[in-house]
Amino acid sequence: MFLRGRPITMYVPSGLGPLRAELPPERLQLDWVYGYRGRDSRSNLHVLGSGELVYFIACVVVLLQLPARRQRHYLRHSDCVRCLAVHPDRLRVATGQAAGVDKDGKPLQPIVYIWDSATLQTLQQIGLGSFERGVGSLAFSTADQGAFLCVVDDSNEHMMSVWDCARGTKQAEVKSTNESVLTVEFNPRDSSSIVSSGKSHVFFWSWSGGALTKKHGIFGKYKKPKFIQCFIFDAAGALLTGDSEGNILTWTRTPGKGGKEMYQIGQQTRAHEGSVFALCRRRDGTVLSGGGKDRRVLSWSPTLELLHEVELPESFGAVRTIAEGPGEELLVGTTRNALLRGTLGSGFTPIVQGHTDEVWGLATHPNCCRFLTCGHDRQLCLWDGREHALAWSLALEDTGLCADFHPGGHVVAVGLLSGRWLVLDTGTRQLLAGGSDGNEQLSVVRFSPDGTFLAIGSHDNFIYIYSVAEGGRKFSRFGRCTGHSSFITHLDWSKDGRFIMSNSGDYEILYWDVAGGCKLLRNRFESRDREWASYTCVLGFHVFGVWPDGSDGTDINSLCRSHHERVVAVADDFCKVHLFQYPCARPKVGTGHGGLWVAGGGPDHKLLGSGGSHTPNLRAPNPLSVLGSPTPQFRGMGGGVRPQFRGVLPSLIGGGGCWGGDHVTPQSRVAPPSQAPSHVYGGHGSHVTNVRFTHDDGHLVSLGGKDTSVFQWRVLPGDSA
């Protein structure tokens, strides 16, 4: 395999039968999504008529049933969901997504889907090809039972359009403003009246026929705020806005010059220190406001007299949105990606929690359905996969990039951006050990199968080995593996706990005798039949089929073989999770770059034939000596002996013109598949950074990188798929 012009040498295990590129019988089904997008979204938490909460994260719209704690998922979107509106019937939902690009760099156009929350069936798609960059805000009309949908996109002009929900046709469109638009709503009493707000503006729109005309809200003697971030209509039909100055402004419509109407401020109410991020009108006519800097939820009378207040804990962040639940219950979304439930009298408790920044580290518990995540938000989180809840979280001293459980399950090692590593007791969260072998970030930490060693892969090109005693509570430096010419990316232990296989940033595959003194095994051929306790290295004979043709080496971020060794899951750079059969060694022939060199094979060091048969006896155990003639015939590996074909094309899998034209049979010139067949699953809105199977292979966990999401997939066996 040529990655950025560098050939990757791999050896065929002895006794390997014919290789078949087939889809695995197992499949994945999204079971649970951890997290909520509150850090940069508004009005994205609603209660449906079924009692389910609806919100979004990444490309998934989540429907959460409380108290049963069941999730359903709307999965039609191809890029991150940006906004959400619920129809007046509280059954239909509209969601809009951002623009994106596919794996070939082609743009994905933003779109709005209207769908049935009971069946999860798409009823209408709105605006394909009409929106630019993304859909920023949307709202259903109310006075006419939700016949129309208003959409504002994220283009420079923030185009506002009105659509017929039943037909999916555009009724009107107009350039809104060059400033950012944060929210839009129909007047609940008049569908021809629309209000939008954002940076330093409130616009009052009149819709007639195919025309939309606007009037500016006049601030007059009042200071114009930098942002109008939210608004509602009160019980009397007046508009209340919340702004970045911490004020609630009440707007009135008055006659102006020439009989033209004007919209100006009738009352200013000081509400919060810092921004007012959310407003909500309750069923009894009272008003709720949510603050940014002060993290308070305030209750106001219809005339805006303060009735009650409660402050959220600092760990949950500021109020982002408020929704009314059954009875006195309130639901609050926060800027630290949490959903809270409670009342003004009793306070709030979390029902959904998640990371707040890019997520990279992932480890699954060896004995139960629990897993650990860490990332750039410096939070270490232990999740209970059966209860679908956060068991605990812990603040780290720096960004967490990798983690691994001790085989006993009571201890976990975490690698940090600073180069430090920590060992924690998962029960007490007590720090047991730690150290630093340099100031470069750590890419991987991995305990040996018997728990007697800890291997730490660093960006300083070294693998540090520690002896482990007392069940993971005592660590002492054992040695250092030196030989990589670039930073360590992945490593795995052999089943006997004596050897390590490692990958590096320049696509090397090296093998190490740890028990023998951390020695580099220069004859890599001898490791071709070694069995590995785990398989997370992205480069290796057993998994080379997961790589697409033309890859630059960054397309695959993580890989994990199941414990029963039948499937391998892959996290790619294009927001997808793949499920391949294992081993995934895809036989390929051809003359284009992107091919793969594979040497080695049977017990007498033959090259393995394309159908499992053997070709001429090339007995040298080192591929460089086999492929080392002064006149190279095998490009990319320093040359080689020119074998005489006897009717069978060898599976020395070539690339870059590896075979001379006079030695290639016509039937070997077939176009290879781009990669081995796999089941492909979307949902993440960013590069997928990590995947791991749970202890019993019942679930797969994947991390969404910058979308901060954590997905738990149920693995369906072949007879259930």
CORSUL-V650500 format. One record per helix or strand of 3 or more residues. SS is the DSSP state (~ for helix, > for strand). FROM is the first residue (numbers start at 1). TO is the last residue. If there is no record, write none. Layout:
SS&FROM&TO / SS&FROM&TO
This chain:
>&9&11 / >&27&34 / >&53&57 / >&60&65 / >&70&74 / >&81&86 / >&92&98 / >&112&116 / >&122&126 / >&134&140 / >&148&153 / >&159&164 / >&169&175 / >&181&187 / >&190&199 / >&201&208 / >&211&218 / >&227&233 / >&239&243 / >&247&255 / ~&257&259 / >&261&270 / >&276&281 / >&287&291 / >&296&300 / >&306&311 / ~&314&316 / >&319&324 / >&330&334 / >&339&343 / >&347&352 / >&359&364 / >&370&375 / >&379&384 / >&389&395 / >&400&405 / >&411&416 / >&420&425 / >&431&436 / >&442&447 / >&453&458 / >&463&469 / >&474&481 / >&488&494 / >&499&504 / >&509&513 / ~&524&527 / ~&541&546 / >&556&561 / >&567&572 / >&577&581 / >&597&599 / ~&623&626 / ~&661&663 / ~&666&668 / >&679&681 / >&690&693 / >&699&703 / ~&705&707 / >&710&716
